[in-house]
Every structure is written in C-alpha cells, then in structure tokens.
Amino acid sequence: SGLTIDGAHILSDGRLETRAHSNPSKEALHLALLALAASQHGLPEALLRDVGGAEEALRQLRQKAAALERYRKERPELCGFMPWFDAPSCGQPVEPEVAVRYNGMLAWSLYFVARSLSEIGETDLAERFELHLQSMREAAVRLSYKGLGKVAARFSVAPRGGGTDSKSEQSCEDPFAGELFCLFLDLLGDWSVFCDAGTEEKEAMWDDPDRCKWLGWSALEA
C-alpha cells in the first residue's frame, strides 16, 4: 500500500510476525529517514546504499506520496489526519478517534520531507507531500482546538452523511509528541476560524497552566 507497518511481534519460538496496524508516528519516522537518504545524508543513506541509495529512497517516497493521496481521496473528512490504521488496506482506520500527538509528528515530518525534496530539485514530489501537509494545516485548529487555550488530546470526525464531530475532554498536555502538535498548531495552523481573536487564542494555548508545567517561556524565547 505504501504505508509503514508498526514493526513485528516476537513469537514464543523466536519468529517475527509482521503487524498490519500502524499509526502516523511510524509513518513520520519512515518519511524522515527516506528524506535523509534521498538527500544523501548520514546513516539512512548508508543503509540504502546497497539497494539503490538515493534513487531507492525516491522510489519509496513516490509510493508514499501516492498512498497519502489515496488516503485523502478515500477519507476526505479526516483532512489528512490519521488514526491507528491498517497499513495493507491503505490506511483503513482501526479506531474511531484520532490522537493529535501522533499527527504532530506526521505534520513536521511532511514539512521536513517537502523542504528536503525541494532542495535536491524534486519539486514535483515535494509538492505532493506539501498538499497533504496543507490539508492538515487548514483543518488542525477546527478539529482539535477547544478554546481558552485547551487542545483536545483526541478527536473524532463524523462520517460523510451524518453525525457530529467531537473533541475529547482530555487535553493534549504531554511534553513530547503533544508538544510537537501544539507547536504545529501555533506555527502552521489556520486560526482564521477565530477571526480577529486568532492571536489571542494562540497565546492562551501557552498560558494554559497544565501546559506551562512542561514548557516555560524561556524555552519559547530560545
């Protein structure tokens, strides 16, 4: 399908059983490594050297771009965001909710991939990844931001034809992947849904006392 699997189970007899499920954090890691290999940087390039090097990385990136395009076409209501999914079926969701923390990792990897490809002259391929990122950017605030500085840890999107979208009561407050998503929301999200209050709402996100436990103003100023 072009999407990354979530490793393998180690069976009692030592054999490996490939998992079918995955999530966007695994996709993010694979995308970033392929971009480094395509740019001929570091260990990722060395690992692929015997099987085609940069050209093999570009082949896989084209396959991934096609998989992401198919995902957006088949699930337009998700706007590029990914829940836990079944990789062989090209991203069929295996749970109804989307965890924003994993999608922050995906968003920043797409940002990195698009810019890395542009730097080596692969502008058409870069644009394909940029389109997926743009879809996420346009929807991120609407899907995840609850107002008054609160960011939902998870959200669900109504299927086409009925129902309503929902945001979890739990907020995105963890200092690892959650931080990446909140930075994505601030720096790349479309806040026009709040009209003239967009800047005020962004600032409220960093004033939230739960988030301030792990991210002080000194870190932002650096």
C-alpha positions as CSV (number, residue, x, y, z in Angstrom):
1,S,0.0,0.0,0.0
2,G,3.0,2.3,0.5
3,L,2.2,2.9,4.2
4,T,4.5,1.9,7.0
5,I,3.7,-1.0,9.4
6,D,4.3,-0.9,13.1
7,G,7.1,-3.4,13.3
8,A,6.5,-7.1,14.3
9,H,5.6,-9.3,17.2
10,I,8.2,-11.7,18.5
11,L,6.6,-15.1,18.9
12,S,7.4,-17.6,21.6
13,D,9.6,-19.6,19.2
14,G,11.6,-16.5,18.2
15,R,9.9,-15.9,14.8
16,L,8.7,-12.5,13.8
17,E,5.1,-11.9,12.9
18,T,4.6,-8.7,10.9
19,R,1.9,-6.4,12.3
20,A,-0.7,-5.0,10.0
21,H,-1.6,-2.0,12.1
22,S,0.3,1.3,12.4
23,N,-0.1,4.9,13.3
24,P,1.1,8.3,11.9
25,S,4.2,8.4,14.2
26,K,5.6,5.4,12.5
27,E,4.8,6.9,9.1
28,A,6.6,10.1,10.3
29,L,9.8,8.2,11.2
30,H,9.9,6.4,7.8
31,L,9.3,9.6,5.8
32,A,12.0,11.5,7.6
33,L,14.6,8.7,7.1
34,L,13.7,8.4,3.4
35,A,14.1,12.2,3.0
36,L,17.6,12.0,4.6
37,A,18.5,9.1,2.3
38,A,17.2,10.9,-0.8
39,S,19.3,13.9,0.3
40,Q,22.3,11.6,0.8
41,H,22.8,12.5,4.4
42,G,24.0,10.3,7.2
43,L,23.2,6.8,8.2
44,P,19.9,6.5,6.3
45,E,21.8,7.0,3.0
46,A,24.4,4.4,4.0
47,L,21.7,1.9,4.9
48,L,20.1,2.1,1.5
49,R,23.4,2.3,-0.5
50,D,23.5,-1.4,-1.4
51,V,19.9,-1.4,-2.7
52,G,19.9,1.8,-4.8
53,G,20.7,4.6,-2.4
54,A,19.0,7.9,-3.1
55,E,17.1,6.5,-6.1
56,E,15.6,3.8,-3.9
57,A,14.6,6.4,-1.3
58,L,12.9,8.5,-4.0
59,R,11.1,5.4,-5.4
60,Q,9.7,4.7,-1.9
61,L,8.8,8.4,-1.4
62,R,6.8,8.4,-4.7
63,Q,5.0,5.3,-3.4
64,K,4.2,7.0,-0.1
65,A,3.0,10.2,-1.9
66,A,0.6,8.1,-3.9
67,A,-0.6,6.3,-0.7
68,L,-1.3,9.6,1.0
69,E,-3.1,10.9,-2.0
70,R,-5.3,7.8,-2.0
71,Y,-5.9,8.2,1.8
72,R,-7.1,11.8,1.4
73,K,-9.4,10.9,-1.5
74,E,-11.0,7.9,0.3
75,R,-11.3,9.7,3.7
76,P,-11.7,13.5,3.0
77,E,-13.4,14.1,6.3
78,L,-10.1,13.4,8.1
79,C,-8.3,16.2,6.2
80,G,-5.0,14.2,6.1
81,F,-5.1,13.3,9.9
82,M,-4.6,9.6,10.6
83,P,-5.8,7.4,13.5
84,W,-4.4,4.0,14.2
85,F,-4.8,2.3,10.8
86,D,-4.5,-0.9,8.9
87,A,-1.5,-0.4,6.6
88,P,-2.2,-3.1,4.0
89,S,-5.6,-1.6,3.3
90,C,-4.0,1.8,2.7
91,G,-5.0,3.4,5.9
92,Q,-8.3,1.9,6.9
93,P,-8.9,3.2,10.4
94,V,-8.9,0.6,13.2
95,E,-10.3,3.0,15.8
96,P,-12.8,5.9,15.6
97,E,-10.7,8.6,17.3
98,V,-7.6,10.4,16.1
99,A,-4.8,11.1,18.6
100,V,-3.4,14.5,17.8
101,R,0.0,13.8,19.4
102,Y,1.0,11.3,16.7
103,N,-0.2,13.6,14.0
104,G,2.0,16.4,15.2
105,M,4.9,14.1,14.4
106,L,3.5,13.4,11.0
107,A,3.0,17.1,10.2
108,W,6.6,18.0,11.0
109,S,7.9,15.1,9.0
110,L,5.9,16.2,6.0
111,Y,7.3,19.7,6.5
112,F,10.8,18.3,6.5
113,V,10.3,16.0,3.6
114,A,8.8,18.7,1.3
115,R,11.7,21.0,2.0
116,S,14.4,18.4,1.7
117,L,13.0,17.3,-1.7
118,S,12.8,20.9,-2.9
119,E,16.5,21.4,-2.0
120,I,17.5,18.5,-4.3
121,G,15.4,19.6,-7.2
122,E,12.5,17.1,-6.7
123,T,9.9,20.0,-6.7
124,D,7.0,18.0,-8.1
125,L,7.4,15.3,-5.5
126,A,7.8,17.9,-2.8
127,E,4.5,19.5,-3.8
128,R,2.7,16.2,-3.4
129,F,3.8,16.0,0.3
130,E,3.1,19.7,0.8
131,L,-0.5,19.2,-0.3
132,H,-1.0,16.6,2.5
133,L,0.5,19.0,5.0
134,Q,-1.6,21.8,3.7
135,S,-4.8,19.8,4.3
136,M,-3.7,19.2,7.9
137,R,-2.8,22.8,8.4
138,E,-6.2,24.1,7.2
139,A,-8.2,21.7,9.5
140,A,-6.0,21.4,12.6
141,V,-7.5,24.3,14.6
142,R,-11.0,23.4,13.7
143,L,-10.6,19.7,14.6
144,S,-8.6,19.9,17.8
145,Y,-8.7,23.3,19.4
146,K,-11.4,23.7,22.2
147,G,-10.9,27.4,23.0
148,L,-9.4,29.1,26.1
149,G,-6.0,27.5,25.5
150,K,-7.3,23.9,25.6
151,V,-6.2,21.5,22.8
152,A,-8.1,18.1,22.6
153,A,-5.9,15.0,23.0
154,R,-8.2,13.2,20.6
155,F,-11.0,14.0,18.2
156,S,-13.5,12.1,16.1
157,V,-14.9,13.2,12.8
158,A,-18.4,12.4,11.7
159,P,-18.7,10.1,8.7
160,R,-19.9,11.5,5.5
161,G,-23.7,11.8,5.6
162,G,-24.4,12.4,9.3
163,G,-23.4,12.8,12.9
164,T,-21.2,15.4,14.5
165,D,-17.5,15.9,15.1
166,S,-16.3,15.7,18.7
167,K,-13.3,16.6,20.8
168,S,-12.1,14.7,23.8
169,E,-12.4,16.1,27.3
170,Q,-8.8,15.1,27.9
171,S,-6.4,17.8,26.7
172,C,-3.1,17.5,24.9
173,E,-0.6,18.3,27.6
174,D,2.3,15.8,27.3
175,P,5.8,17.2,26.9
176,F,6.9,15.0,24.0
177,A,4.6,14.3,21.0
178,G,2.0,16.6,22.4
179,E,4.5,19.5,22.4
180,L,5.1,18.9,18.7
181,F,1.4,19.1,17.9
182,C,0.9,22.3,19.9
183,L,3.8,23.9,18.1
184,F,2.4,22.8,14.8
185,L,-1.0,24.2,15.7
186,D,0.6,27.5,16.7
187,L,3.1,28.0,13.9
188,L,1.4,26.4,10.9
189,G,-2.3,26.1,11.8
190,D,-5.0,28.2,10.3
191,W,-6.6,30.3,13.1
192,S,-8.9,32.3,10.8
193,V,-11.8,30.4,12.3
194,F,-11.5,32.7,15.3
195,C,-11.4,35.8,13.0
196,D,-9.8,38.7,14.9
197,A,-9.3,36.6,18.1
198,G,-6.8,34.1,16.5
199,T,-3.7,35.7,18.0
200,E,-5.4,35.9,21.4
201,E,-6.4,32.2,21.3
202,K,-2.8,31.1,20.3
203,E,-1.4,33.0,23.2
204,A,-4.0,31.4,25.5
205,M,-2.7,28.0,24.5
206,W,0.7,28.8,26.0
207,D,-0.8,30.4,29.1
208,D,-2.7,27.2,30.0
209,P,-1.4,26.1,33.4
210,D,-1.3,22.4,32.6
211,R,0.9,23.1,29.5
212,C,3.1,25.6,31.5
213,K,4.1,22.7,33.7
214,W,6.4,21.4,31.0
215,L,7.1,24.4,28.7
216,G,8.2,27.7,30.2
217,W,8.6,31.0,28.5
218,S,12.3,30.6,28.5
219,A,12.0,27.6,26.1
220,L,9.8,29.6,23.7
221,E,12.1,32.6,23.8
222,A,15.1,30.4,22.9
